[in-house]
């Protein structure tokens, strides 16, 4: 795409400038200033898509004039809204498909199959759980003790969502 061509050109010209004894830090500062100016100008020139048809046109152009992809992109945008998240994945079939997931979706599931309480569907279902969101890997159980004690007192199940659990 255009971004790839521009990036390659910046790299090529930057290497030439450094080879011609230009200070690499001055070059970096110049690229940073140019980036800010270009982004500002692009924001001034951009027009928001007013309707689903306009979104489909942009999607079609981005997909090398494939109307079906443009239509799926427009449909996805319509379903998830302006602040929604769209993820594109490679499929195994011959048809393009759109699936909408309400709420949140995680790439991985439960840590151990021993958490499953509905073996017929292999689901771990919790009723009215407390939810703990951790933005890092849990590697020290001692850090968790105060939380676990409070959960035990509450007598409710605990759902922990974290990057990973170690140990």
N, C-alpha and C positions, 0 to 999 in steps of 0.2 A: 504494500500500500504506500501511500504518499509519505507516511511517517517513517517507514523503513528506508525509503529513498533519501529523505532528508537526513536521517540519522547517519546513513553511510556517507553522504556528502560531507557532513560536519566532521566526521572522523577522518576522512581522506584529506580534507583541507586543513584540519587541525594538525595532522601528522606532517603535512608539508610545511606549515608555519613553524612547528617545533624544529623540524630539520633545518629550517632557515634561521635558526637561533632565536626564535621568539620565546619569551618567558612563558612556560606552561601555565603558571598561575594567572598571568595577565590574559592568556587565551581563555582559561576557564571563566574568569570574571566577565570577559566579553561575551562568551556564550551564555552565561547566566543573565546578563543584562538584555541580550537579544531575545532570549526565551521569554522574559517578563514582558517585553514590548510586543512580541508576536502574540502571546496569549491574550494580552489586553486588546489588541487589534482584532483578533479572531472573535473575542466576546462581543465587540462592537458590531462586527459583520454578521454574526450568527443570528438566525431567526428560529424561535421555538416552533416545533411542529404543532400546528393548531388542531389537527384531527387525526383519526386513524389512517386515513388515506395518505396523508403526508408522511406519517411514520412508515407506512408500507413502502412508499417511494424511496425513502432514505435507506430502508432495510434492503430493498431490491438492488439499489445501486451498490451498497456495501457487499452484497452477495453475488457480485459479478452478473447482474441482471437476471437473477433467478427469482421470478415472481413468487413462487411458492414459499421461499425462505422469507422474502419481504412480508408476505401475508402472515406467516407464523410469528415473525417479530412483532408486527403490529398487534396481532391478537394477544400475544404475551404481554405487551406493554399495556393494552387495554385492561387485561385481567389483574395485573399486579399494581398498576398505577405508577405515578411518577417516582415515588420513593421505594418501589418494590425492587427485588433482586431477580435478575434473570441469569440462569446458568445454562450454558450450551455444552452438551456432551455428545461424544461420538456414539452412534448407535450401531447395532448389529444387523438391523433390518434394512429393507430397501426404501421404506417410507419415512418421511419426516413426521415427527409427532411432538405434541405439546402436552406436558403434564404440569398441573399447578398443584403445589404443595402449600396447604394452609398452615400457618404457624411457622415453626422452625424445623429444619431437617439437619441431621448430623451424619457425617460420613461414617462414623463408627457407632456401634451400639454399646451394649452392656459389656463390662469388663470380663465377666465370668458367666458361663452358662448356668452356674448355680443361682444366679439372680432370677432366672425364669420361674414364674409362678403359674404360668399357663402353658404347660408342655405341649398341648395339642396345636398351638399356634406359635410356640417358641417366643412368647412375649413376656416381658417383665412389666406388670401393670401395678402401679402404686395408687392407692386411694388417698386423696388429700395430702400429698407429701409436702414436706418442707423442701425447698430447692436452694442449693448452694451453688453459686457460679464462681468458679476459680479461674483466673486468667493466666495460670501457669501450670506447670507440672507439679503434682502433689508427690513429694518424695520423702517427707518427714511426717510421720503419723502424729508425733508429739505436738506439732503445730495445730493439728486438727482436734486434739482432745477436748478443749473447751466447747467447741461446736458440737462434738459428738455427745458430750455430757448433757448439753442443753437439749439436744434432740431426744436423748433417752428420757429426760424429765418430761418432755412434751408428749411422749408416747406416740409419735407419728413417724411414718417412714421418711427417709431422707433420700433425695435424688441429688447426686453430685454431678455437675457438668464441668469438666476440666479438660485441659489439653491432653493430659495423660496421668496415670497413677503408677508409681514405681514402688517396689518393695512390698 
